[in-house]
Amino acid sequence: MRLNDFFFGTENSGERTGMTDIRWKQRFDNFDRAVVLLREVQERGLDTLSQLEKEGAVQRFSIAFELAWKTLKDYLEEQGILIQPVSPRQIIKQAFQAQILDDAQIWIDMMLHRNLLSHTYNNATFETVLQAVVDRYFDAFVILHAFFLERIDNE
């Protein structure tokens, strides 16, 4: 199973999947690992995490979001859709129009939370974002992950 590759140390993911020549698939390998790491937060639950682990969870969320929108960008480009200007918001809008994302608002909320965390540090905001990761965002990452995995498996 692809998600387990991270734990078993499969280093040659491009060779393993024959993805060395397609950018979105290469980026998906990194997104795949990010989802694995974020899944640990989801499975453990916020109430079991120390403050340091919560800060790590926020970092995992930020990385997963970055990889998600950039994988979407690369996928859309491979489909012949060029987006200008290239920004997370534009990519999210285009992915929604292309029916890749079924809920653009959750992705916009993710983007806003990621931006907020990178520019301010407020404990209440921090806790709100962490709760949103568990309650809303993780499932959106899993749905997008499944979309990409299905595209790879069908080739």
Chimera marker file (.cmm) of the C-alpha trace (Angstrom):
<marker_set name="trace">
<marker id="1" x="0.000" y="0.000" z="0.000" r="1" g="1" b="0" radius="0.5"/>
<marker id="2" x="1.333" y="3.397" z="-0.967" r="1" g="1" b="0" radius="0.5"/>
<marker id="3" x="0.853" y="5.062" z="2.438" r="1" g="1" b="0" radius="0.5"/>
<marker id="4" x="2.953" y="2.357" z="4.061" r="1" g="1" b="0" radius="0.5"/>
<marker id="5" x="5.889" y="2.985" z="1.740" r="1" g="1" b="0" radius="0.5"/>
<marker id="6" x="6.929" y="5.815" z="4.029" r="1" g="1" b="0" radius="0.5"/>
<marker id="7" x="7.225" y="3.500" z="7.011" r="1" g="1" b="0" radius="0.5"/>
<marker id="8" x="9.093" y="0.809" z="5.116" r="1" g="1" b="0" radius="0.5"/>
<marker id="9" x="11.684" y="3.230" z="3.795" r="1" g="1" b="0" radius="0.5"/>
<marker id="10" x="11.027" y="2.906" z="0.073" r="1" g="1" b="0" radius="0.5"/>
<marker id="11" x="13.441" y="5.532" z="-1.206" r="1" g="1" b="0" radius="0.5"/>
<marker id="12" x="13.183" y="5.012" z="-4.956" r="1" g="1" b="0" radius="0.5"/>
<marker id="13" x="9.560" y="6.021" z="-5.287" r="1" g="1" b="0" radius="0.5"/>
<marker id="14" x="10.057" y="7.347" z="-8.812" r="1" g="1" b="0" radius="0.5"/>
<marker id="15" x="11.636" y="4.087" z="-9.927" r="1" g="1" b="0" radius="0.5"/>
<marker id="16" x="9.089" y="2.048" z="-8.009" r="1" g="1" b="0" radius="0.5"/>
<marker id="17" x="6.120" y="3.639" z="-9.741" r="1" g="1" b="0" radius="0.5"/>
<marker id="18" x="7.611" y="4.642" z="-13.079" r="1" g="1" b="0" radius="0.5"/>
<marker id="19" x="6.888" y="8.288" z="-12.301" r="1" g="1" b="0" radius="0.5"/>
<marker id="20" x="10.249" y="9.832" z="-13.048" r="1" g="1" b="0" radius="0.5"/>
<marker id="21" x="9.004" y="11.800" z="-16.040" r="1" g="1" b="0" radius="0.5"/>
<marker id="22" x="5.703" y="13.290" z="-14.813" r="1" g="1" b="0" radius="0.5"/>
<marker id="23" x="5.951" y="16.167" z="-12.384" r="1" g="1" b="0" radius="0.5"/>
<marker id="24" x="2.572" y="15.856" z="-10.660" r="1" g="1" b="0" radius="0.5"/>
<marker id="25" x="3.246" y="12.220" z="-9.866" r="1" g="1" b="0" radius="0.5"/>
<marker id="26" x="6.638" y="13.053" z="-8.446" r="1" g="1" b="0" radius="0.5"/>
<marker id="27" x="5.092" y="15.745" z="-6.283" r="1" g="1" b="0" radius="0.5"/>
<marker id="28" x="2.321" y="13.314" z="-5.299" r="1" g="1" b="0" radius="0.5"/>
<marker id="29" x="4.949" y="11.053" z="-3.727" r="1" g="1" b="0" radius="0.5"/>
<marker id="30" x="5.770" y="13.880" z="-1.323" r="1" g="1" b="0" radius="0.5"/>
<marker id="31" x="2.087" y="14.655" z="-0.716" r="1" g="1" b="0" radius="0.5"/>
<marker id="32" x="1.564" y="10.952" z="-0.006" r="1" g="1" b="0" radius="0.5"/>
<marker id="33" x="4.208" y="11.080" z="2.738" r="1" g="1" b="0" radius="0.5"/>
<marker id="34" x="2.695" y="14.259" z="4.170" r="1" g="1" b="0" radius="0.5"/>
<marker id="35" x="-0.713" y="12.592" z="4.442" r="1" g="1" b="0" radius="0.5"/>
<marker id="36" x="0.888" y="9.654" z="6.262" r="1" g="1" b="0" radius="0.5"/>
<marker id="37" x="2.459" y="12.001" z="8.790" r="1" g="1" b="0" radius="0.5"/>
<marker id="38" x="-0.737" y="13.977" z="9.246" r="1" g="1" b="0" radius="0.5"/>
<marker id="39" x="-2.695" y="10.747" z="9.708" r="1" g="1" b="0" radius="0.5"/>
<marker id="40" x="-0.710" y="10.113" z="12.894" r="1" g="1" b="0" radius="0.5"/>
<marker id="41" x="-2.085" y="13.335" z="14.380" r="1" g="1" b="0" radius="0.5"/>
<marker id="42" x="-5.604" y="12.331" z="13.370" r="1" g="1" b="0" radius="0.5"/>
<marker id="43" x="-5.283" y="8.860" z="14.860" r="1" g="1" b="0" radius="0.5"/>
<marker id="44" x="-3.750" y="9.979" z="18.151" r="1" g="1" b="0" radius="0.5"/>
<marker id="45" x="-6.135" y="12.865" z="18.741" r="1" g="1" b="0" radius="0.5"/>
<marker id="46" x="-5.289" y="16.365" z="19.879" r="1" g="1" b="0" radius="0.5"/>
<marker id="47" x="-5.888" y="15.705" z="23.565" r="1" g="1" b="0" radius="0.5"/>
<marker id="48" x="-2.981" y="13.244" z="23.686" r="1" g="1" b="0" radius="0.5"/>
<marker id="49" x="-0.442" y="15.615" z="22.116" r="1" g="1" b="0" radius="0.5"/>
<marker id="50" x="2.074" y="17.704" z="24.024" r="1" g="1" b="0" radius="0.5"/>
<marker id="51" x="2.495" y="21.365" z="23.091" r="1" g="1" b="0" radius="0.5"/>
<marker id="52" x="5.594" y="20.492" z="21.066" r="1" g="1" b="0" radius="0.5"/>
<marker id="53" x="3.717" y="17.753" z="19.221" r="1" g="1" b="0" radius="0.5"/>
<marker id="54" x="0.884" y="20.177" z="18.486" r="1" g="1" b="0" radius="0.5"/>
<marker id="55" x="3.384" y="22.594" z="16.984" r="1" g="1" b="0" radius="0.5"/>
<marker id="56" x="4.695" y="19.734" z="14.863" r="1" g="1" b="0" radius="0.5"/>
<marker id="57" x="1.142" y="18.926" z="13.810" r="1" g="1" b="0" radius="0.5"/>
<marker id="58" x="0.669" y="22.506" z="12.603" r="1" g="1" b="0" radius="0.5"/>
<marker id="59" x="3.877" y="22.200" z="10.610" r="1" g="1" b="0" radius="0.5"/>
<marker id="60" x="2.656" y="18.922" z="9.104" r="1" g="1" b="0" radius="0.5"/>
<marker id="61" x="-0.600" y="20.618" z="8.132" r="1" g="1" b="0" radius="0.5"/>
<marker id="62" x="1.270" y="23.483" z="6.456" r="1" g="1" b="0" radius="0.5"/>
<marker id="63" x="3.476" y="21.093" z="4.507" r="1" g="1" b="0" radius="0.5"/>
<marker id="64" x="0.527" y="18.939" z="3.441" r="1" g="1" b="0" radius="0.5"/>
<marker id="65" x="-1.348" y="22.028" z="2.233" r="1" g="1" b="0" radius="0.5"/>
<marker id="66" x="1.646" y="23.276" z="0.231" r="1" g="1" b="0" radius="0.5"/>
<marker id="67" x="2.127" y="19.900" z="-1.406" r="1" g="1" b="0" radius="0.5"/>
<marker id="68" x="-1.600" y="19.522" z="-2.078" r="1" g="1" b="0" radius="0.5"/>
<marker id="69" x="-2.016" y="22.763" z="-3.999" r="1" g="1" b="0" radius="0.5"/>
<marker id="70" x="1.259" y="22.325" z="-5.863" r="1" g="1" b="0" radius="0.5"/>
<marker id="71" x="0.314" y="18.772" z="-6.861" r="1" g="1" b="0" radius="0.5"/>
<marker id="72" x="-3.028" y="20.134" z="-8.062" r="1" g="1" b="0" radius="0.5"/>
<marker id="73" x="-1.207" y="22.796" z="-10.075" r="1" g="1" b="0" radius="0.5"/>
<marker id="74" x="1.036" y="20.237" z="-11.752" r="1" g="1" b="0" radius="0.5"/>
<marker id="75" x="-1.909" y="17.920" z="-12.447" r="1" g="1" b="0" radius="0.5"/>
<marker id="76" x="-3.983" y="20.718" z="-13.976" r="1" g="1" b="0" radius="0.5"/>
<marker id="77" x="-1.040" y="21.740" z="-16.154" r="1" g="1" b="0" radius="0.5"/>
<marker id="78" x="-0.668" y="18.175" z="-17.386" r="1" g="1" b="0" radius="0.5"/>
<marker id="79" x="-4.369" y="18.278" z="-18.277" r="1" g="1" b="0" radius="0.5"/>
<marker id="80" x="-3.655" y="21.347" z="-20.401" r="1" g="1" b="0" radius="0.5"/>
<marker id="81" x="-5.039" y="23.908" z="-17.971" r="1" g="1" b="0" radius="0.5"/>
<marker id="82" x="-2.659" y="26.783" z="-17.408" r="1" g="1" b="0" radius="0.5"/>
<marker id="83" x="-3.396" y="29.077" z="-14.499" r="1" g="1" b="0" radius="0.5"/>
<marker id="84" x="-2.269" y="32.691" z="-14.289" r="1" g="1" b="0" radius="0.5"/>
<marker id="85" x="-1.415" y="34.021" z="-11.846" r="1" g="1" b="0" radius="0.5"/>
<marker id="86" x="-0.216" y="30.913" z="-10.079" r="1" g="1" b="0" radius="0.5"/>
<marker id="87" x="-1.431" y="31.132" z="-6.515" r="1" g="1" b="0" radius="0.5"/>
<marker id="88" x="-3.061" y="28.686" z="-4.117" r="1" g="1" b="0" radius="0.5"/>
<marker id="89" x="-6.381" y="30.531" z="-4.440" r="1" g="1" b="0" radius="0.5"/>
<marker id="90" x="-6.339" y="30.353" z="-8.256" r="1" g="1" b="0" radius="0.5"/>
<marker id="91" x="-5.366" y="26.679" z="-8.204" r="1" g="1" b="0" radius="0.5"/>
<marker id="92" x="-8.165" y="25.872" z="-5.749" r="1" g="1" b="0" radius="0.5"/>
<marker id="93" x="-10.713" y="27.730" z="-7.900" r="1" g="1" b="0" radius="0.5"/>
<marker id="94" x="-9.576" y="25.940" z="-11.042" r="1" g="1" b="0" radius="0.5"/>
<marker id="95" x="-9.535" y="22.524" z="-9.343" r="1" g="1" b="0" radius="0.5"/>
<marker id="96" x="-13.084" y="23.156" z="-8.157" r="1" g="1" b="0" radius="0.5"/>
<marker id="97" x="-14.168" y="24.144" z="-11.680" r="1" g="1" b="0" radius="0.5"/>
<marker id="98" x="-12.514" y="20.985" z="-13.012" r="1" g="1" b="0" radius="0.5"/>
<marker id="99" x="-14.504" y="18.993" z="-10.402" r="1" g="1" b="0" radius="0.5"/>
<marker id="100" x="-11.379" y="17.711" z="-8.700" r="1" g="1" b="0" radius="0.5"/>
<marker id="101" x="-12.333" y="19.394" z="-5.441" r="1" g="1" b="0" radius="0.5"/>
<marker id="102" x="-15.949" y="19.102" z="-4.374" r="1" g="1" b="0" radius="0.5"/>
<marker id="103" x="-15.707" y="21.763" z="-1.659" r="1" g="1" b="0" radius="0.5"/>
<marker id="104" x="-13.580" y="24.761" z="-2.593" r="1" g="1" b="0" radius="0.5"/>
<marker id="105" x="-14.470" y="26.593" z="0.622" r="1" g="1" b="0" radius="0.5"/>
<marker id="106" x="-12.714" y="24.061" z="2.850" r="1" g="1" b="0" radius="0.5"/>
<marker id="107" x="-9.550" y="24.527" z="0.774" r="1" g="1" b="0" radius="0.5"/>
<marker id="108" x="-9.851" y="28.321" z="0.922" r="1" g="1" b="0" radius="0.5"/>
<marker id="109" x="-10.272" y="28.021" z="4.696" r="1" g="1" b="0" radius="0.5"/>
<marker id="110" x="-7.145" y="25.855" z="4.825" r="1" g="1" b="0" radius="0.5"/>
<marker id="111" x="-5.221" y="28.444" z="2.857" r="1" g="1" b="0" radius="0.5"/>
<marker id="112" x="-6.392" y="31.257" z="5.114" r="1" g="1" b="0" radius="0.5"/>
<marker id="113" x="-5.505" y="29.291" z="8.251" r="1" g="1" b="0" radius="0.5"/>
<marker id="114" x="-2.090" y="28.383" z="6.861" r="1" g="1" b="0" radius="0.5"/>
<marker id="115" x="-1.452" y="32.050" z="6.027" r="1" g="1" b="0" radius="0.5"/>
<marker id="116" x="-2.678" y="33.201" z="9.417" r="1" g="1" b="0" radius="0.5"/>
<marker id="117" x="-0.356" y="30.807" z="11.230" r="1" g="1" b="0" radius="0.5"/>
<marker id="118" x="2.635" y="31.890" z="9.205" r="1" g="1" b="0" radius="0.5"/>
<marker id="119" x="2.153" y="35.577" z="10.041" r="1" g="1" b="0" radius="0.5"/>
<marker id="120" x="0.872" y="35.608" z="13.614" r="1" g="1" b="0" radius="0.5"/>
<marker id="121" x="1.164" y="33.503" z="16.705" r="1" g="1" b="0" radius="0.5"/>
<marker id="122" x="-1.863" y="33.496" z="18.919" r="1" g="1" b="0" radius="0.5"/>
<marker id="123" x="-2.695" y="30.493" z="21.084" r="1" g="1" b="0" radius="0.5"/>
<marker id="124" x="-6.436" y="30.723" z="20.421" r="1" g="1" b="0" radius="0.5"/>
<marker id="125" x="-5.841" y="30.808" z="16.643" r="1" g="1" b="0" radius="0.5"/>
<marker id="126" x="-3.347" y="27.970" z="16.954" r="1" g="1" b="0" radius="0.5"/>
<marker id="127" x="-5.882" y="25.783" z="18.795" r="1" g="1" b="0" radius="0.5"/>
<marker id="128" x="-8.662" y="26.712" z="16.355" r="1" g="1" b="0" radius="0.5"/>
<marker id="129" x="-6.536" y="25.676" z="13.375" r="1" g="1" b="0" radius="0.5"/>
<marker id="130" x="-5.506" y="22.414" z="15.034" r="1" g="1" b="0" radius="0.5"/>
<marker id="131" x="-9.137" y="21.563" z="15.706" r="1" g="1" b="0" radius="0.5"/>
<marker id="132" x="-10.007" y="22.382" z="12.085" r="1" g="1" b="0" radius="0.5"/>
<marker id="133" x="-7.224" y="20.065" z="10.890" r="1" g="1" b="0" radius="0.5"/>
<marker id="134" x="-8.749" y="17.200" z="12.852" r="1" g="1" b="0" radius="0.5"/>
<marker id="135" x="-12.415" y="18.024" z="12.244" r="1" g="1" b="0" radius="0.5"/>
<marker id="136" x="-12.377" y="19.246" z="8.629" r="1" g="1" b="0" radius="0.5"/>
<marker id="137" x="-9.079" y="19.405" z="6.815" r="1" g="1" b="0" radius="0.5"/>
<marker id="138" x="-7.717" y="15.903" z="7.239" r="1" g="1" b="0" radius="0.5"/>
<marker id="139" x="-10.701" y="14.377" z="5.420" r="1" g="1" b="0" radius="0.5"/>
<marker id="140" x="-10.227" y="16.833" z="2.540" r="1" g="1" b="0" radius="0.5"/>
<marker id="141" x="-6.575" y="15.774" z="2.257" r="1" g="1" b="0" radius="0.5"/>
<marker id="142" x="-7.621" y="12.109" z="2.209" r="1" g="1" b="0" radius="0.5"/>
<marker id="143" x="-10.204" y="12.723" z="-0.531" r="1" g="1" b="0" radius="0.5"/>
<marker id="144" x="-7.646" y="14.558" z="-2.686" r="1" g="1" b="0" radius="0.5"/>
<marker id="145" x="-5.089" y="11.833" z="-1.989" r="1" g="1" b="0" radius="0.5"/>
<marker id="146" x="-7.588" y="9.198" z="-3.177" r="1" g="1" b="0" radius="0.5"/>
<marker id="147" x="-8.281" y="11.216" z="-6.340" r="1" g="1" b="0" radius="0.5"/>
<marker id="148" x="-4.592" y="11.267" z="-7.274" r="1" g="1" b="0" radius="0.5"/>
<marker id="149" x="-4.032" y="7.654" z="-6.271" r="1" g="1" b="0" radius="0.5"/>
<marker id="150" x="-6.912" y="6.573" z="-8.506" r="1" g="1" b="0" radius="0.5"/>
<marker id="151" x="-5.348" y="8.464" z="-11.444" r="1" g="1" b="0" radius="0.5"/>
<marker id="152" x="-2.020" y="6.738" z="-10.861" r="1" g="1" b="0" radius="0.5"/>
<marker id="153" x="-3.554" y="3.296" z="-10.432" r="1" g="1" b="0" radius="0.5"/>
<marker id="154" x="-5.556" y="3.650" z="-13.670" r="1" g="1" b="0" radius="0.5"/>
<marker id="155" x="-2.466" y="4.226" z="-15.796" r="1" g="1" b="0" radius="0.5"/>
<link id1="1" id2="2" r="1" g="1" b="0" radius="0.2"/>
<link id1="2" id2="3" r="1" g="1" b="0" radius="0.2"/>
<link id1="3" id2="4" r="1" g="1" b="0" radius="0.2"/>
<link id1="4" id2="5" r="1" g="1" b="0" radius="0.2"/>
<link id1="5" id2="6" r="1" g="1" b="0" radius="0.2"/>
<link id1="6" id2="7" r="1" g="1" b="0" radius="0.2"/>
<link id1="7" id2="8" r="1" g="1" b="0" radius="0.2"/>
<link id1="8" id2="9" r="1" g="1" b="0" radius="0.2"/>
<link id1="9" id2="10" r="1" g="1" b="0" radius="0.2"/>
<link id1="10" id2="11" r="1" g="1" b="0" radius="0.2"/>
<link id1="11" id2="12" r="1" g="1" b="0" radius="0.2"/>
<link id1="12" id2="13" r="1" g="1" b="0" radius="0.2"/>
<link id1="13" id2="14" r="1" g="1" b="0" radius="0.2"/>
<link id1="14" id2="15" r="1" g="1" b="0" radius="0.2"/>
<link id1="15" id2="16" r="1" g="1" b="0" radius="0.2"/>
<link id1="16" id2="17" r="1" g="1" b="0" radius="0.2"/>
<link id1="17" id2="18" r="1" g="1" b="0" radius="0.2"/>
<link id1="18" id2="19" r="1" g="1" b="0" radius="0.2"/>
<link id1="19" id2="20" r="1" g="1" b="0" radius="0.2"/>
<link id1="20" id2="21" r="1" g="1" b="0" radius="0.2"/>
<link id1="21" id2="22" r="1" g="1" b="0" radius="0.2"/>
<link id1="22" id2="23" r="1" g="1" b="0" radius="0.2"/>
<link id1="23" id2="24" r="1" g="1" b="0" radius="0.2"/>
<link id1="24" id2="25" r="1" g="1" b="0" radius="0.2"/>
<link id1="25" id2="26" r="1" g="1" b="0" radius="0.2"/>
<link id1="26" id2="27" r="1" g="1" b="0" radius="0.2"/>
<link id1="27" id2="28" r="1" g="1" b="0" radius="0.2"/>
<link id1="28" id2="29" r="1" g="1" b="0" radius="0.2"/>
<link id1="29" id2="30" r="1" g="1" b="0" radius="0.2"/>
<link id1="30" id2="31" r="1" g="1" b="0" radius="0.2"/>
<link id1="31" id2="32" r="1" g="1" b="0" radius="0.2"/>
<link id1="32" id2="33" r="1" g="1" b="0" radius="0.2"/>
<link id1="33" id2="34" r="1" g="1" b="0" radius="0.2"/>
<link id1="34" id2="35" r="1" g="1" b="0" radius="0.2"/>
<link id1="35" id2="36" r="1" g="1" b="0" radius="0.2"/>
<link id1="36" id2="37" r="1" g="1" b="0" radius="0.2"/>
<link id1="37" id2="38" r="1" g="1" b="0" radius="0.2"/>
<link id1="38" id2="39" r="1" g="1" b="0" radius="0.2"/>
<link id1="39" id2="40" r="1" g="1" b="0" radius="0.2"/>
<link id1="40" id2="41" r="1" g="1" b="0" radius="0.2"/>
<link id1="41" id2="42" r="1" g="1" b="0" radius="0.2"/>
<link id1="42" id2="43" r="1" g="1" b="0" radius="0.2"/>
<link id1="43" id2="44" r="1" g="1" b="0" radius="0.2"/>
<link id1="44" id2="45" r="1" g="1" b="0" radius="0.2"/>
<link id1="45" id2="46" r="1" g="1" b="0" radius="0.2"/>
<link id1="46" id2="47" r="1" g="1" b="0" radius="0.2"/>
<link id1="47" id2="48" r="1" g="1" b="0" radius="0.2"/>
<link id1="48" id2="49" r="1" g="1" b="0" radius="0.2"/>
<link id1="49" id2="50" r="1" g="1" b="0" radius="0.2"/>
<link id1="50" id2="51" r="1" g="1" b="0" radius="0.2"/>
<link id1="51" id2="52" r="1" g="1" b="0" radius="0.2"/>
<link id1="52" id2="53" r="1" g="1" b="0" radius="0.2"/>
<link id1="53" id2="54" r="1" g="1" b="0" radius="0.2"/>
<link id1="54" id2="55" r="1" g="1" b="0" radius="0.2"/>
<link id1="55" id2="56" r="1" g="1" b="0" radius="0.2"/>
<link id1="56" id2="57" r="1" g="1" b="0" radius="0.2"/>
<link id1="57" id2="58" r="1" g="1" b="0" radius="0.2"/>
<link id1="58" id2="59" r="1" g="1" b="0" radius="0.2"/>
<link id1="59" id2="60" r="1" g="1" b="0" radius="0.2"/>
<link id1="60" id2="61" r="1" g="1" b="0" radius="0.2"/>
<link id1="61" id2="62" r="1" g="1" b="0" radius="0.2"/>
<link id1="62" id2="63" r="1" g="1" b="0" radius="0.2"/>
<link id1="63" id2="64" r="1" g="1" b="0" radius="0.2"/>
<link id1="64" id2="65" r="1" g="1" b="0" radius="0.2"/>
<link id1="65" id2="66" r="1" g="1" b="0" radius="0.2"/>
<link id1="66" id2="67" r="1" g="1" b="0" radius="0.2"/>
<link id1="67" id2="68" r="1" g="1" b="0" radius="0.2"/>
<link id1="68" id2="69" r="1" g="1" b="0" radius="0.2"/>
<link id1="69" id2="70" r="1" g="1" b="0" radius="0.2"/>
<link id1="70" id2="71" r="1" g="1" b="0" radius="0.2"/>
<link id1="71" id2="72" r="1" g="1" b="0" radius="0.2"/>
<link id1="72" id2="73" r="1" g="1" b="0" radius="0.2"/>
<link id1="73" id2="74" r="1" g="1" b="0" radius="0.2"/>
<link id1="74" id2="75" r="1" g="1" b="0" radius="0.2"/>
<link id1="75" id2="76" r="1" g="1" b="0" radius="0.2"/>
<link id1="76" id2="77" r="1" g="1" b="0" radius="0.2"/>
<link id1="77" id2="78" r="1" g="1" b="0" radius="0.2"/>
<link id1="78" id2="79" r="1" g="1" b="0" radius="0.2"/>
<link id1="79" id2="80" r="1" g="1" b="0" radius="0.2"/>
<link id1="80" id2="81" r="1" g="1" b="0" radius="0.2"/>
<link id1="81" id2="82" r="1" g="1" b="0" radius="0.2"/>
<link id1="82" id2="83" r="1" g="1" b="0" radius="0.2"/>
<link id1="83" id2="84" r="1" g="1" b="0" radius="0.2"/>
<link id1="84" id2="85" r="1" g="1" b="0" radius="0.2"/>
<link id1="85" id2="86" r="1" g="1" b="0" radius="0.2"/>
<link id1="86" id2="87" r="1" g="1" b="0" radius="0.2"/>
<link id1="87" id2="88" r="1" g="1" b="0" radius="0.2"/>
<link id1="88" id2="89" r="1" g="1" b="0" radius="0.2"/>
<link id1="89" id2="90" r="1" g="1" b="0" radius="0.2"/>
<link id1="90" id2="91" r="1" g="1" b="0" radius="0.2"/>
<link id1="91" id2="92" r="1" g="1" b="0" radius="0.2"/>
<link id1="92" id2="93" r="1" g="1" b="0" radius="0.2"/>
<link id1="93" id2="94" r="1" g="1" b="0" radius="0.2"/>
<link id1="94" id2="95" r="1" g="1" b="0" radius="0.2"/>
<link id1="95" id2="96" r="1" g="1" b="0" radius="0.2"/>
<link id1="96" id2="97" r="1" g="1" b="0" radius="0.2"/>
<link id1="97" id2="98" r="1" g="1" b="0" radius="0.2"/>
<link id1="98" id2="99" r="1" g="1" b="0" radius="0.2"/>
<link id1="99" id2="100" r="1" g="1" b="0" radius="0.2"/>
<link id1="100" id2="101" r="1" g="1" b="0" radius="0.2"/>
<link id1="101" id2="102" r="1" g="1" b="0" radius="0.2"/>
<link id1="102" id2="103" r="1" g="1" b="0" radius="0.2"/>
<link id1="103" id2="104" r="1" g="1" b="0" radius="0.2"/>
<link id1="104" id2="105" r="1" g="1" b="0" radius="0.2"/>
<link id1="105" id2="106" r="1" g="1" b="0" radius="0.2"/>
<link id1="106" id2="107" r="1" g="1" b="0" radius="0.2"/>
<link id1="107" id2="108" r="1" g="1" b="0" radius="0.2"/>
<link id1="108" id2="109" r="1" g="1" b="0" radius="0.2"/>
<link id1="109" id2="110" r="1" g="1" b="0" radius="0.2"/>
<link id1="110" id2="111" r="1" g="1" b="0" radius="0.2"/>
<link id1="111" id2="112" r="1" g="1" b="0" radius="0.2"/>
<link id1="112" id2="113" r="1" g="1" b="0" radius="0.2"/>
<link id1="113" id2="114" r="1" g="1" b="0" radius="0.2"/>
<link id1="114" id2="115" r="1" g="1" b="0" radius="0.2"/>
<link id1="115" id2="116" r="1" g="1" b="0" radius="0.2"/>
<link id1="116" id2="117" r="1" g="1" b="0" radius="0.2"/>
<link id1="117" id2="118" r="1" g="1" b="0" radius="0.2"/>
<link id1="118" id2="119" r="1" g="1" b="0" radius="0.2"/>
<link id1="119" id2="120" r="1" g="1" b="0" radius="0.2"/>
<link id1="120" id2="121" r="1" g="1" b="0" radius="0.2"/>
<link id1="121" id2="122" r="1" g="1" b="0" radius="0.2"/>
<link id1="122" id2="123" r="1" g="1" b="0" radius="0.2"/>
<link id1="123" id2="124" r="1" g="1" b="0" radius="0.2"/>
<link id1="124" id2="125" r="1" g="1" b="0" radius="0.2"/>
<link id1="125" id2="126" r="1" g="1" b="0" radius="0.2"/>
<link id1="126" id2="127" r="1" g="1" b="0" radius="0.2"/>
<link id1="127" id2="128" r="1" g="1" b="0" radius="0.2"/>
<link id1="128" id2="129" r="1" g="1" b="0" radius="0.2"/>
<link id1="129" id2="130" r="1" g="1" b="0" radius="0.2"/>
<link id1="130" id2="131" r="1" g="1" b="0" radius="0.2"/>
<link id1="131" id2="132" r="1" g="1" b="0" radius="0.2"/>
<link id1="132" id2="133" r="1" g="1" b="0" radius="0.2"/>
<link id1="133" id2="134" r="1" g="1" b="0" radius="0.2"/>
<link id1="134" id2="135" r="1" g="1" b="0" radius="0.2"/>
<link id1="135" id2="136" r="1" g="1" b="0" radius="0.2"/>
<link id1="136" id2="137" r="1" g="1" b="0" radius="0.2"/>
<link id1="137" id2="138" r="1" g="1" b="0" radius="0.2"/>
<link id1="138" id2="139" r="1" g="1" b="0" radius="0.2"/>
<link id1="139" id2="140" r="1" g="1" b="0" radius="0.2"/>
<link id1="140" id2="141" r="1" g="1" b="0" radius="0.2"/>
<link id1="141" id2="142" r="1" g="1" b="0" radius="0.2"/>
<link id1="142" id2="143" r="1" g="1" b="0" radius="0.2"/>
<link id1="143" id2="144" r="1" g="1" b="0" radius="0.2"/>
<link id1="144" id2="145" r="1" g="1" b="0" radius="0.2"/>
<link id1="145" id2="146" r="1" g="1" b="0" radius="0.2"/>
<link id1="146" id2="147" r="1" g="1" b="0" radius="0.2"/>
<link id1="147" id2="148" r="1" g="1" b="0" radius="0.2"/>
<link id1="148" id2="149" r="1" g="1" b="0" radius="0.2"/>
<link id1="149" id2="150" r="1" g="1" b="0" radius="0.2"/>
<link id1="150" id2="151" r="1" g="1" b="0" radius="0.2"/>
<link id1="151" id2="152" r="1" g="1" b="0" radius="0.2"/>
<link id1="152" id2="153" r="1" g="1" b="0" radius="0.2"/>
<link id1="153" id2="154" r="1" g="1" b="0" radius="0.2"/>
<link id1="154" id2="155" r="1" g="1" b="0" radius="0.2"/>
</marker_set>
